[in-house]
């Protein structure tokens, strides 16, 4: 009964002391503690297990109990002190509250007194300033009235003077007076309801209308639409009239400009009519010479008549450009069959030169009407394809057989006039594109013929494999074409030119690079085993000659150069073309083609060296390894393999010095090809005696050292092999060594042999195990029992994706078993 009552008391106490999480969190923040007894989730059983983790720890139970009793006494003392300290808290609190209430009442009384005094002071100030405000309002109204009367007097007098001066055409005085009258009239907008003010405003508008009509009539008289210009030239009256036009309705100014430019260019339309001989493209220079003379004539005669901010000279030039573009487009549509490439490029070059002349002479501020958008300069680029664009590239092609004049190349970037005339040539640029297609076809054919005539490049062991010179010639021509076309147009013609580039990049890769790779042919009279074992240093076994190896390396270097330059070409084309067409520039397919050439070249080099080593591996598999009586130096087949490696690899390395990454790829691919083939031939060496296995292990180690040194073999400069390559060699050749170590191990007892196999070889494969038994020369009856035991000892593969991982977990050691038991015991104790 006592125990039940104690349990009930504990449950009631836990229910009373159960705090909410928020309260518990607040307590932990105010009184942080690391003591387990202060935790909300305190568990007495876990705490006792912590104090006594083992049976041995129970020996000091008395000491632990004494510590806990001491702690309980301290807690009791603290609780007693706190309870006593709270005895007088209630009385002190009530007294403090009463004092606070008294202080608040006193403060409220003082605030009320201050408010009453402030209201009285405000009333006194209002009484004092009432008369002053009245005087201020009277002064303000009087000032406004006087100012308005003055403005009205000025307006009335100004309107009378304006009407009189308008009748006498005194434009100089009117220009100054009209602006003043309009400024004064702005002050009377809020008084337009008064009839006299409204009447004055209407008189001003009538005077403006009359002035506009008079000025237009004066200009029509001075510069009639039909007939010759006024013999006397510009007058001061017209100059003052232009000043007035700046103030009047903008339509008056536009009409003056329009009529003057139309009259000024009327002669141009007559001289260069479509049926005139000078209108054709071959005499396009005369058009630009004519407008230059007209601009000089304008500056001399009319430069001071029009205000500078009208930019009349620039407007004349811009209108000339619009007319010229329309007329040239019309005549080229009519005579499209007569347009040749040289003539088209000549006309475009002269036109772009003229646009460059306009950019130097004028600012282009009159082009904001929407007729032509101002070009934005492309951002600076570090692309090497951008460097050193020659100033005479277009002239060289256009004047190659005719005109000897070499005009300056216009500055296309930052030229607001770029394309203002030359845009008309864009529909006819197909002639230029077709010409470039033909020229590039002839260029590729010439490259093919030159390669056949000159033969493969000479061996190069000093500065790496030589890039074919035709490659540089092709991209120089590409660059020239791209610069020309970007000056002509940045729209669809650039896309068409890109398509031509893609076509001939593929043809170059097929005809020049892939087409000239040496073909692999099987040798009819292969070496015999005996001749292989007896071959001496210096004998030729490689299927490719020195010249063919150098040719493959040269083609690989050329393809690598083409790949990098094609990427730069793509970037440059995207910079040159319109932003809306950027996505249509894609040379990925061509870059993939050059990557294929690189892969094919590396594969040829690997196959050549691999094939040269085949007879040696065949000789290894044909040797009688069970008859080997003692272990000596490395076998002849190892010497043969090393000889072929020393013959080929230095040549390949020296010719790929400029493309080290592809030489590394060659080494990696050769290792991935040779090592599996070596292991395959290793399995064919059966039966093997203990001494024979030791000799093979020595040979395998020798080959491993040679392969690790492969990247720098025969080189005076020893470099550390790449980590990726070293990893492949170590992994593959270590497997071969493990196979031989398993072969060398005694097969009895069977369990030890099988466990040793599983430990040394990561692949628990029945077929591999069978091959090793064959290498040991065991009989089929012995093999059957060992295979059965192997299948029994072979653990089931895990179901997860990493099931082929570590095999050590499949056969745990006693230490691992003990560790697992300890973990299980801890888990059970924790749950209990």
Number of C-alpha atoms within 10 A of each C-alpha: 6 7 8 9 10 11 12 12 12 12 12 12 11 11 10 9 10 11 12 9 10 9 10 13 14 11 12 15 10 8 9 11 12 8 7 12 12 12 12 15 8 11 11 11 10 14 13 10 12 10 14 16 12 10 7 8 10 12 11 11 12 10 9 14 11 11 11 12 11 12 12 12 11 12 12 12 12 11 12 11 11 11 10 10 10 9 10 9 10 9 9 10 10 11 10 10 11 10 10 11 10 10 11 10 10 10 10 10 10 10 10 11 10 10 11 10 10 12 10 10 11 10 10 11 10 11 10 10 10 10 10 10 12 10 10 11 11 10 12 10 11 12 12 11 12 11 12 15 12 12 17 19 11 15 23 18 12 20 20 14 15 25 19 14 16 17 13 9 17 15 25 18 15 23 20 13 18 22 14 14 20 17 12 17 18 10 12 18 12 9 11 13 10 10 10 13 19 15 11 18 22 12 17 22 13 13 20 21 14 14 24 20 12 16 23 18 13 15 17 16 12 19 21 16 15 9 9 11 15 11 8 7 11 19 13 12 15 18 18 21 26 24 19 26 23 16 16 19 13 10 12 21 20 13 13 17 17 15 16 20 18 17 19 17 17 14 11 17 14 10 15 18 14 17 10 10 12 16 19 17 21 13 13 19 15 14 18 20 11 12 17 16 10 18 17 13 12 16 13 10 11 17 17 14 19 19 14 10 7 15 16 21 20 19 19 21 20 20 15 22 22 13 16 23 18 13 18 20 20 14 16 19 13 11 10 12 8 8 14 14 19 18 16 18 23 23 21 25 23 21 26 24 20 23 25 20 17 21 19 14 11 16 14 19 12 16 17 10 8 8 11 15 14 17 14 10 10 10 7 7 12 8 13 11 19 15 9 7 11 10 14 14 15 22 21 13 17 22 16 11 9 11 11 11 8 13 12 15 19 22 17 19 12 13 21 22 27 28 25 20 23 25 15 20 21 18 14 18 21 16 16 21 21 15 15 19 18 12 13 20 16 12 18 19 16 13 21 18 13 12 17 12 9 8 12 17 19 14 20 18 17 9 11 22 29 23 21 21 11 19 20 15 13 20 18 13 15 19 19 17 21 20 19 19 22 18 22 25 21 20 18 16 21 25 19 15 22 21 18 19 24 19 15 19 24 18 18 24 24 15 16 22 25 22 13 19 21 15 10 11 8 9 8 6 6 11 14 13 18 9 12 19 19 12 17 13 11 9 12 14 21 18 17 21 13 15 15 20 24 26 27 29 34 27 27 30 25 24 28 21 17 25 20 12 19 22 18 16 24 18 19 19 23 20 16 20 21 17 11 8 14 17 9 12 16 17 19 13 12 22 23 13 19 27 18 15 22 24 17 16 27 22 15 20 24 22 18 19 22 20 16 22 23 17 22 23 22 19 18 23 19 14 16 14 21 18 12 17 12 10 14 11 9 17 16 18 24 19 19 24 21 18 19 21 21 16 21 19 22 18 20 22 26 22 28 26 19 17 18 14 12 21 21 18 17 23 26 21 18 20 23 16 14 23 21 15 14 22 18 14 17 22 18 18 24 21 19 24 20 20 17 24 27 20 22 23 20 18 21 22 17 17 21 20 14 17 25 21 16 21 23 17 20 16 14 7 8 11 11 11 17 14 9 11 20 18 13 17 23 15 11 18 22 16 18 24 21 17 24 25 17 23 23 19 15 12 18 9 8 14 14 13 18 21 14 15 22 22 17 15 18 15 15 19 13 14 10 14 22 15 17 24 22 20 24 24 16 13 10 11 8 11 16 12 11 20 17 12 14 22 14 10 15 18 13 10 13 11 8 7 7 9 11 13 13 11 18 11 10 15 14 11 11 9 8 11 10 12 11 11 11 10 10 12 10 11 11 9 10 10 6 8
